[in-house]
Amino acid sequence: MAERRSQRTDPDWPAVYQIRVEGHLGHAMTGWFEGLSIALEDDGDTLLTGAVVDQAALHGLLTKVRDLGVLLVSVNRLDAGPGPRPTEEGD
Amino acid sequence: MSTPILATKLYVPPPRTSVVLRPRLIERLDVGLRSRLILVSAPAGFGKTTIVSEWAAGGSRLEPKVRTAWLSLDEGDGDPARFLTYLVAALQTVAADVGQGVLGMLQSPQTPPTETMLATLLNEIAALPHGVVLVLDDYHRVDSEPVDGAVAFLLEHLPPQLHLVIATREDPRLPLARWRARGQLTELRAADLRFSASEGAEFLNQAMGLDLSAEDISALETRTEGWIAGLQLAALSIQGHSDAVGFIEAFTGSNRFVLDYLVEEVLQRQPQAARSFLLQTSLLDTLCGALCDAVTGQKHGKEMLERLERDNLFVVPLDDERRWYRYHHLFADVLQALARAEQPDQLAALHKRASDWYEENGSRPDAVRHALYAEDFEWAADLIERAGPMLVTSSQTAIWLNWARSLPDELIRARPVLSVWHAYALLGSGELEAAEARLTDAERWLEPGPGQPTVSVDQEQLRSLLATIAVARAYRAHSLGDVPGTVKHAQRVLELLPEGDHPRREQAIALMGMTCWASGDLQAADRVFVDYSQRQIAAGNILVAISAMTVLPDIEPTLGRLREAIDALTGLLHVVVDQGEPLPPEAADLYRGLGELVLEQGDLTAAAAHLLKSKELGEQDELPVWRWRWHVAKARLHEVQGDPEGALRLLDEAQRLFIRTPLPDARPLAALKARIWATQGRVTEALEWARERGLSVDDDLSYLHEFEHVTLARVLVAQYESEHVDGAVHDAIGLLERLLHAAEEGGRTGSAIEILAFQALAHQAQGDTSSALAPLERALSLAEPEGYVRVFVSEGPPMARLLTEAASRGIAPDSARRLLAAFREAGDAHPSGPKELLSEREVEVLQHIAAGLTNRQIAARLYLSLYTVKAHARSIYDKLDAHSRTQAVARARELGILPLH
């Protein structure tokens, strides 16, 4: 477990996040997740990767995932540390 | 200006004809009425709204009967005031009389705490003869902690009549785990809502009229995992597809996410006209034919919407007239994404057209919203400037400020009228410094000299802008407690607008009056309010005159001008009555004030009659401030009648209804209660009050705290009488001496009479009658010309003994004897045998109520009409100050009207 630092003092914001959802999103949907790069994985999932300004923006993204009825597989924060650390698992 | 209620948000969606019957879910919802909350929580497209509306439509088969109130929430409902407004509107669709009081409170400039309003609402619901199911649909869209708090409060205090259903895409922030553990939660979640294999088959082949093999159905089931929106889209695609099997194979073999795959499929099957209609109108929250025509630039929007509804294309009707619709949110989201991908440069123009249509059709908030989406900030600024006059209530101010925050700063600064409205909004939300900056910006434009032409859409506002700025500054100074500043800026307004009845002028005068009053210069305040109300009467603005005149009972009796105040109010009442019936509800406050004034003169009968008339008028309408003030007036009447318990009960009720006003609170409710405790010898509670308020005998004195300091002296004398603490009475006498001096300095003869009368009692408490008679004599001589009586009578038996003593020694004997007669009258007014309080018939009705009979049974037993029984019951409640049957019975037992068992 990396040590938790509060957002106010954390120099790492904005941070890069990677959101994995089930299913391949069509071209129209890429506009839906503006500013994120979209990669269609061979296992049928889609990876949304990009810089997120702060926690509020991250929750806004997750709300978009929710509103499309897409199954959320995982949310990872990519940092300079030893690999991504999972922070949330979808059901 | 109040929030217009959109009926479309309260529309109960009709059950669809082509729906799959799901008895297993309906039964679970039926059983769910026994739990605290029914939560329908699942992602988009799981048929949450459909199943709940399906179940609600069958509400009449339930025993006991329930009626369904529906509220479709949206992002704007995060504001607690707006949420409450809609909550009441939804409830009123099934119980017309519920929540009038709360709506009134919401319209007042100072809204009471949300929980106070909810408590009022819950009490009214608890009195309903039928059950209510309240559905909060799309609850996830609100996302606001105050609203979560309000809903939690509702759920913690649910009366048995009310059942709550929340439909949402994400679990609400409520103590769900606790309720789940206690079995107080009924949940339908995604797993429950998914179509089972047999439901899926029934849906595809019967509801959607397809003819698919078991194998195809199973393939679709697997691919969509029972997700209803997916199945419906798939069915729509198949309906338009020549090769159903081919389609199913391609779809089930695809990795594409179900929703956007299918929406694109469905769109491709639509004719070009329908396709572009869907994309262009997807940015609208609600749709009607004319609005769609304005946005698309085409005709036949209405026919198009009807066709889309017929074809099950995710169009939801919002009324029974086939006028307003909305897209299913999920469908709209994908359409919007497609529109953004396909026609990104068109969106701003579409939003602008929507904005224009809304402005032309009198829906400014929607016009502003779309103007901001279009990023047409000049146009948005025009609209927001025109919306300035809505800055009346705090909730409207919050909405307006949100709009202003979306505008580029330099745009606001370039518009003086908009800047000044912005300053008003900031003042209204307590941001005094930011407001001053906006006023300075606006002034820059008004300086003569070469400069850019001033941008403003409202020329009339621009003409009186200097005065408007000065009013804002006066208001700001008033908020800061800066008396000279307030007067200076208010004077400036009067110089700029020397005559006429310009609203700014009137605001300045009112501010001046309030400032003088709060700072203790009652003479000046009195002049301001009297002149102001006379000008209003002359101009025929009777309601404004009433509101100004009702402050006189707070000011003039304190100044020793009791008769003047009575004459002024009686005169205005004649004007009002001459205008004919029905009297305006605002006159309730006039009768209330008059009741208080004649009570000062000891005329209990007239006071009671005025207060009754006041109640009749006031209850027709919602006058939140009147409501608590009426309870205070009635409490004072009870106090004079020797019924301190009744007075305390009324003061507690007043405290519950209390709403702050901009006027000084010169007689705080807590102090009124402490006075009664002091007369009852409840010294501990009274001392606790003084400690809480941080009062001491060494405080600096000011008019605003005069009432509390006199109360403190009363509490100390009561302490001396019960605990014989000599220090307490000396402290009290010293404080009274200082208070008397301050009252005389400020010309407050009314205050001086009370202080002198109580000084006499303080000396009398020490057994020093000769020291007591001197202040008593002064009090009597000051009181005589104006007819002050209550101030003596409410002191009770010790004052009666002292007056008898005075009369026997020939000290102001006439005055003393007149007052002693008033004592006897007050004693008569408070029935020695409480039975006389109620008529024989009323006692008879009350006995039956106590026996637990319903009004109908009582009517049958006493051979009266139901209406008559209800009238008797109302009169009983009124006389006993009760709000319910149980309370009336308990009061009657207390008073010995009914046996104690």
Interface residues (C-beta under 8 A of the other chain):
Chain A: V21 E22 G23 H24 L25 G26 H27 A28 M29 T30 G31 W32 L40 G44 T46 R66 D67 L68 G69 V70
Chain B: P43 A44 G45 H140 R169 E170 W227 A229 S254 N255 R256 F257 V258 L259 D260 Y261 E264 H329 L330 D333 V334 A337 L338 R340 A341 E342 P344
